[in-house]
Amino acid sequence: MNKAALGNLFYQELRKVTERLEQPGLEELYRLMGNIFVEVTQKERLQFTTLFSRIVYVSQTFQLDKRLQLHLHHFRKKAKENFFKTRPY
């Protein structure tokens, strides 16, 4: 799948999440973000064990803005914290 088609696919998924809910579900947005980073790194020969490592790799490879990196990691951490707070383990 080419980059434009993939970008459109993820955009449509994001629209579905936001249209379906009055307030987008944190878990769904976290999952979508994870899927985006998995797709971007899928052809790499490296093994990524965490979403953190995928975000760092993509950030360095595509030279993402430092503020965007900060926001991505902040969302990743807060969503994960919230996810584990609401799950009885």
Phi and psi restraints in degrees (value plus and minus 20) as a CYANA .aco file:
   2 ASN   PHI     -95.8   -55.8
   2 ASN   PSI     146.0   186.0
   3 LYS   PHI     -83.1   -43.1
   3 LYS   PSI     -59.5   -19.5
   4 ALA   PHI     -85.3   -45.3
   4 ALA   PSI     -63.6   -23.6
   5 ALA   PHI     -85.5   -45.5
   5 ALA   PSI     -60.5   -20.5
   6 LEU   PHI     -85.0   -45.0
   6 LEU   PSI     -63.1   -23.1
   7 GLY   PHI     -80.0   -40.0
   7 GLY   PSI     -63.0   -23.0
   8 ASN   PHI     -84.0   -44.0
   8 ASN   PSI     -59.3   -19.3
   9 LEU   PHI     -82.2   -42.2
   9 LEU   PSI     -67.7   -27.7
  10 PHE   PHI     -85.5   -45.5
  10 PHE   PSI     -56.8   -16.8
  11 TYR   PHI     -82.6   -42.6
  11 TYR   PSI     -62.9   -22.9
  12 GLN   PHI     -83.7   -43.7
  12 GLN   PSI     -58.6   -18.6
  13 GLU   PHI     -84.4   -44.4
  13 GLU   PSI     -60.8   -20.8
  14 LEU   PHI     -84.0   -44.0
  14 LEU   PSI     -61.2   -21.2
  15 ARG   PHI     -82.6   -42.6
  15 ARG   PSI     -60.8   -20.8
  16 LYS   PHI     -80.3   -40.3
  16 LYS   PSI     -63.0   -23.0
  17 VAL   PHI     -82.8   -42.8
  17 VAL   PSI     -66.5   -26.5
  18 THR   PHI     -94.2   -54.2
  18 THR   PSI     -50.6   -10.6
  19 GLU   PHI     -97.0   -57.0
  19 GLU   PSI     -51.8   -11.8
  20 ARG   PHI     -93.4   -53.4
  20 ARG   PSI     -48.6    -8.6
  21 LEU   PHI    -140.9  -100.9
  21 LEU   PSI     124.7   164.7
  22 GLU   PHI     -83.3   -43.3
  22 GLU   PSI     -63.9   -23.9
  23 GLN   PHI    -140.3  -100.3
  23 GLN   PSI     100.2   140.2
  24 PRO   PHI     -73.4   -33.4
  24 PRO   PSI     118.0   158.0
  25 GLY   PHI     -90.5   -50.5
  25 GLY   PSI     106.6   146.6
  26 LEU   PHI     -77.6   -37.6
  26 LEU   PSI     -61.9   -21.9
  27 GLU   PHI     -83.8   -43.8
  27 GLU   PSI     -61.3   -21.3
  28 GLU   PHI     -87.4   -47.4
  28 GLU   PSI     -60.4   -20.4
  29 LEU   PHI     -87.0   -47.0
  29 LEU   PSI     -58.8   -18.8
  30 TYR   PHI     -82.7   -42.7
  30 TYR   PSI     -64.6   -24.6
  31 ARG   PHI     -83.1   -43.1
  31 ARG   PSI     -62.0   -22.0
  32 LEU   PHI     -83.9   -43.9
  32 LEU   PSI     -63.2   -23.2
  33 MET   PHI     -80.4   -40.4
  33 MET   PSI     -64.1   -24.1
  34 GLY   PHI     -79.6   -39.6
  34 GLY   PSI     -63.5   -23.5
  35 ASN   PHI     -82.6   -42.6
  35 ASN   PSI     -58.0   -18.0
  36 ILE   PHI     -82.5   -42.5
  36 ILE   PSI     -66.2   -26.2
  37 PHE   PHI     -90.4   -50.4
  37 PHE   PSI     -52.2   -12.2
  38 VAL   PHI     -84.1   -44.1
  38 VAL   PSI     -64.8   -24.8
  39 GLU   PHI     -83.2   -43.2
  39 GLU   PSI     -62.2   -22.2
  40 VAL   PHI     -85.5   -45.5
  40 VAL   PSI     -54.1   -14.1
  41 THR   PHI    -120.5   -80.5
  41 THR   PSI     -14.9    25.1
  42 GLN   PHI     -81.3   -41.3
  42 GLN   PSI     -53.1   -13.1
  43 LYS   PHI    -110.6   -70.6
  43 LYS   PSI     -19.5    20.5
  44 GLU   PHI     -94.9   -54.9
  44 GLU   PSI     131.7   171.7
  45 ARG   PHI    -107.4   -67.4
  45 ARG   PSI     -20.7    19.3
  46 LEU   PHI    -104.2   -64.2
  46 LEU   PSI     133.3   173.3
  47 GLN   PHI    -123.2   -83.2
  47 GLN   PSI     101.7   141.7
  48 PHE   PHI    -122.3   -82.3
  48 PHE   PSI     105.2   145.2
  49 THR   PHI    -116.3   -76.3
  49 THR   PSI     -38.9     1.1
  50 THR   PHI    -159.5  -119.5
  50 THR   PSI     142.6   182.6
  51 LEU   PHI     -84.8   -44.8
  51 LEU   PSI     -55.7   -15.7
  52 PHE   PHI     -73.7   -33.7
  52 PHE   PSI     -69.1   -29.1
  53 SER   PHI     -85.4   -45.4
  53 SER   PSI     -55.5   -15.5
  54 ARG   PHI     -86.1   -46.1
  54 ARG   PSI     -63.9   -23.9
  55 ILE   PHI     -82.4   -42.4
  55 ILE   PSI     -64.4   -24.4
  56 VAL   PHI     -81.8   -41.8
  56 VAL   PSI     -66.1   -26.1
  57 TYR   PHI     -81.3   -41.3
  57 TYR   PSI     -69.0   -29.0
  58 VAL   PHI     -83.8   -43.8
  58 VAL   PSI     -60.2   -20.2
  59 SER   PHI     -80.7   -40.7
  59 SER   PSI     -62.6   -22.6
  60 GLN   PHI     -92.8   -52.8
  60 GLN   PSI     -62.3   -22.3
  61 THR   PHI     -84.5   -44.5
  61 THR   PSI     -63.7   -23.7
  62 PHE   PHI    -120.8   -80.8
  62 PHE   PSI     -11.4    28.6
  63 GLN   PHI      28.5    68.5
  63 GLN   PSI      34.4    74.4
  64 LEU   PHI     -86.4   -46.4
  64 LEU   PSI     127.9   167.9
  65 ASP   PHI     -76.8   -36.8
  65 ASP   PSI     121.8   161.8
  66 LYS   PHI     -80.9   -40.9
  66 LYS   PSI     -56.6   -16.6
  67 ARG   PHI     -87.5   -47.5
  67 ARG   PSI     -58.8   -18.8
  68 LEU   PHI     -83.2   -43.2
  68 LEU   PSI     -62.6   -22.6
  69 GLN   PHI     -79.2   -39.2
  69 GLN   PSI     -63.9   -23.9
  70 LEU   PHI     -79.4   -39.4
  70 LEU   PSI     -65.7   -25.7
  71 HIS   PHI     -86.1   -46.1
  71 HIS   PSI     -59.4   -19.4
  72 LEU   PHI     -81.9   -41.9
  72 LEU   PSI     -66.2   -26.2
  73 HIS   PHI     -88.6   -48.6
  73 HIS   PSI     -57.4   -17.4
  74 HIS   PHI     -82.7   -42.7
  74 HIS   PSI     -66.6   -26.6
  75 PHE   PHI     -81.7   -41.7
  75 PHE   PSI     -64.2   -24.2
  76 ARG   PHI     -77.0   -37.0
  76 ARG   PSI     -67.5   -27.5
  77 LYS   PHI     -88.0   -48.0
  77 LYS   PSI     -65.5   -25.5
  78 LYS   PHI     -86.7   -46.7
  78 LYS   PSI     -60.7   -20.7
  79 ALA   PHI     -85.0   -45.0
  79 ALA   PSI     -61.5   -21.5
  80 LYS   PHI     -85.7   -45.7
  80 LYS   PSI     -62.7   -22.7
  81 GLU   PHI     -79.5   -39.5
  81 GLU   PSI     -66.0   -26.0
  82 ASN   PHI     -84.3   -44.3
  82 ASN   PSI     -60.9   -20.9
  83 PHE   PHI     -79.9   -39.9
  83 PHE   PSI     -64.5   -24.5
  84 PHE   PHI     -96.1   -56.1
  84 PHE   PSI     -43.8    -3.8
  85 LYS   PHI     -88.3   -48.3
  85 LYS   PSI     -55.8   -15.8
  86 THR   PHI    -110.1   -70.1
  86 THR   PSI     -23.7    16.3
  87 ARG   PHI    -125.6   -85.6
  87 ARG   PSI     105.4   145.4
  88 PRO   PHI    -100.6   -60.6
  88 PRO   PSI      81.5   121.5
